[in-house]
Amino acid sequence: MLETYTDFMIFNVKDNGEEFRLNITEEAFRQNNGNEVLHPLQVAIIIKEEFRRIYIWKGISSSVRKKFIASRVASGLQRELMNSSSFHRCKIVSVDQGDEPKEFLNAFGFQKIPITIDSEAYEVSTATRKEIISPNLDQKVEKEQAKDKLNQNADKVAVNIPSYEKLKKVEKSKKILEKVLKTDIPNNFKRKNILIGNNMLYGMIIKKAEIFNEYVEEKEWELISSLPKQTIELEGHKLRIHFNTELGEVEAIEILEIIHQSEKSEVKNNEFDFKQWTVKQLKQFCRENNIKILSSYRKADIVRLVMEFNATH
């Protein structure tokens, strides 16, 4: 199992079946067209959770065995990520050096990666193939490669991955979102949506995960991809406008909804569930209800604060 899950991870695989995680950030990986990691002899597994993708990048001189092992490792990582409530199902996409799809290049702002083959690298990969690849395994590898090619062609038709410029825009909007969520909310109101820029609309998403036969809910703010086409009129809402005084522009518009008495009663009746909440859920509740949390507080202290607030409101 992975010790720490992050939205961006890179693994290299060895011919003996081992995989190891690289200690590299996405920003560092993007530099120099990925040359620090993407070597002709290497096979790299690149996880980009934001795009729901696990890329298997295959160097032109890498051994067939290493490519075959990478497919197994990627499938194992896919299953591990699915067991975490914070991650979505990631699709495995095969990427060959020199034939990288636009999806992969745009995801990291790369130019077409040139093919460089030196005689030593070619001799090593060829010798390794002759020494350790059995005919039976070779047939399995060919089937895996054919399957990957079909999936890759299907992705080119069905998937529209945003450009590097749009990716930077999304990352900027997330920073603005974090700043907005740190502001206090007026009494008797709750956040409904947050509009950032011209078309970045965020909403509260509830994720459910089963842990030891119990269902746990996590609330997160995520970008809404399917916007309504019709005009919507808001009644009983309050708008708050967030300005960036340095740039002289509007950063975000916050849409707040009145909390009705029935909702307050429902929260009050469920106070016994607070001990089952995660720390993240408890802190979110405190932010939305202007409950101050000291940095030294542990989960039990936060639960006590929430229960005291709930008993008086």
Buried (B, 14 or more C-beta within 10 A) or exposed (E): EBEEBEEBBBBBBEBEEEBEBBEBEBEEBBEEBBEEBBBBBBBBBBBBBBBEBBBBBBBBBBBBBBBBBBBEBBEEBBEEBEEEBBBEEBBBBBBBBEBBBEBBBBBBBBEEBEEBBEEEBBEBBEEBBEEBBEEEEBEEBEEBBEEBEEEBEEBEEEBEBBBBEEBEBBEBBBEBBEEBBEEEBEEEBBBBBBBBBEEBBBBBEEBEEEEEEEEBBBBBBEBBEEEEEEEEEEEEEBEBEBEEEEEEEEBBBBBBBBBEEEEEEEBEEEBEEBEEBBEEBBBBBBBBBEBEBEEEBEEEEBBEBBEEBBEEE
